[in-house]
Amino acid sequence: MSSIQLNVKEMTCGNCVTHVTDALRAVAGVKEVHVDLEKGKVSVKGDAESPALVAALNEAGYPSTVAHDGKATCCGGCH
């Protein structure tokens, strides 16, 4: 099981946390989701691929990027 860190924009409240969590849990292979609203970070554990996670969040209205070593990078699915 791997862990993927995401930077998520436009999360402003507890409702956003619920929407982000639900969007990610709907992706095949996701086992666990932890949202840090204050920092705009999400940790996802499971076997899901990062492009699928980013796509699910973008579709839900929460622009996101994969974080590597604390820096945002493109997931590769947008090119």
C-alpha beads as a LAMMPS data file, in Angstrom:
LAMMPS data file: protein, C-alpha beads

79 atoms
78 bonds

1 atom types
1 bond types

-500.0 500.0 xlo xhi
-500.0 500.0 ylo yhi
-500.0 500.0 zlo zhi

Masses

1 110.0

Atoms # bond

1 1 1 0.000 0.000 0.000
2 1 1 1.425 3.359 -1.002
3 1 1 0.838 6.865 0.297
4 1 1 0.285 9.865 -1.967
5 1 1 0.355 13.450 -0.750
6 1 1 -1.775 16.040 -2.528
7 1 1 -1.956 19.824 -2.356
8 1 1 -5.619 20.793 -2.652
9 1 1 -6.890 24.319 -3.302
10 1 1 -10.225 25.908 -2.504
11 1 1 -10.960 23.916 0.668
12 1 1 -12.452 26.394 3.121
13 1 1 -14.645 24.481 5.580
14 1 1 -15.725 21.161 7.003
15 1 1 -18.102 20.638 4.092
16 1 1 -15.136 20.851 1.728
17 1 1 -13.344 18.190 3.760
18 1 1 -16.358 15.910 3.371
19 1 1 -16.579 16.518 -0.393
20 1 1 -12.834 15.926 -0.889
21 1 1 -12.917 12.775 1.238
22 1 1 -15.949 11.399 -0.607
23 1 1 -14.464 12.182 -4.026
24 1 1 -11.241 10.373 -3.162
25 1 1 -12.913 7.370 -1.531
26 1 1 -14.843 6.847 -4.766
27 1 1 -11.559 6.185 -6.609
28 1 1 -10.737 2.496 -6.947
29 1 1 -7.896 1.417 -4.672
30 1 1 -8.240 4.178 -2.056
31 1 1 -8.102 2.720 1.452
32 1 1 -7.633 5.771 3.687
33 1 1 -7.957 9.556 3.312
34 1 1 -6.671 12.178 5.750
35 1 1 -7.428 15.865 5.079
36 1 1 -5.557 18.762 6.701
37 1 1 -7.869 21.702 6.011
38 1 1 -5.539 24.351 7.454
39 1 1 -2.580 23.344 5.302
40 1 1 -4.582 22.376 2.215
41 1 1 -2.979 18.923 2.219
42 1 1 -4.460 15.476 1.728
43 1 1 -2.816 12.125 2.355
44 1 1 -4.218 9.120 0.508
45 1 1 -3.253 5.527 1.272
46 1 1 -4.005 2.610 -0.975
47 1 1 -3.295 1.397 -4.470
48 1 1 -4.832 4.262 -6.467
49 1 1 -2.778 6.098 -9.086
50 1 1 -2.116 9.804 -8.574
51 1 1 -3.620 10.923 -11.938
52 1 1 -6.939 9.299 -10.934
53 1 1 -6.872 11.073 -7.563
54 1 1 -6.130 14.469 -9.107
55 1 1 -8.825 13.930 -11.749
56 1 1 -11.415 13.030 -9.080
57 1 1 -10.637 16.171 -7.101
58 1 1 -10.619 18.401 -10.178
59 1 1 -13.991 16.978 -11.199
60 1 1 -15.311 17.693 -7.681
61 1 1 -14.167 21.322 -7.999
62 1 1 -10.991 21.165 -5.923
63 1 1 -7.882 21.872 -8.033
64 1 1 -5.032 19.687 -6.835
65 1 1 -1.470 18.647 -7.516
66 1 1 0.710 15.810 -6.323
67 1 1 3.239 16.911 -3.699
68 1 1 6.774 15.515 -3.951
69 1 1 9.243 16.486 -1.228
70 1 1 6.906 19.271 -0.164
71 1 1 6.723 20.786 -3.652
72 1 1 3.717 20.669 -5.947
73 1 1 4.240 18.931 -9.247
74 1 1 2.024 17.995 -12.108
75 1 1 0.591 14.506 -11.935
76 1 1 1.275 13.983 -15.624
77 1 1 -2.411 13.505 -16.414
78 1 1 -2.936 17.069 -17.632
79 1 1 -0.556 16.974 -20.591

Bonds

1 1 1 2
2 1 2 3
3 1 3 4
4 1 4 5
5 1 5 6
6 1 6 7
7 1 7 8
8 1 8 9
9 1 9 10
10 1 10 11
11 1 11 12
12 1 12 13
13 1 13 14
14 1 14 15
15 1 15 16
16 1 16 17
17 1 17 18
18 1 18 19
19 1 19 20
20 1 20 21
21 1 21 22
22 1 22 23
23 1 23 24
24 1 24 25
25 1 25 26
26 1 26 27
27 1 27 28
28 1 28 29
29 1 29 30
30 1 30 31
31 1 31 32
32 1 32 33
33 1 33 34
34 1 34 35
35 1 35 36
36 1 36 37
37 1 37 38
38 1 38 39
39 1 39 40
40 1 40 41
41 1 41 42
42 1 42 43
43 1 43 44
44 1 44 45
45 1 45 46
46 1 46 47
47 1 47 48
48 1 48 49
49 1 49 50
50 1 50 51
51 1 51 52
52 1 52 53
53 1 53 54
54 1 54 55
55 1 55 56
56 1 56 57
57 1 57 58
58 1 58 59
59 1 59 60
60 1 60 61
61 1 61 62
62 1 62 63
63 1 63 64
64 1 64 65
65 1 65 66
66 1 66 67
67 1 67 68
68 1 68 69
69 1 69 70
70 1 70 71
71 1 71 72
72 1 72 73
73 1 73 74
74 1 74 75
75 1 75 76
76 1 76 77
77 1 77 78
78 1 78 79
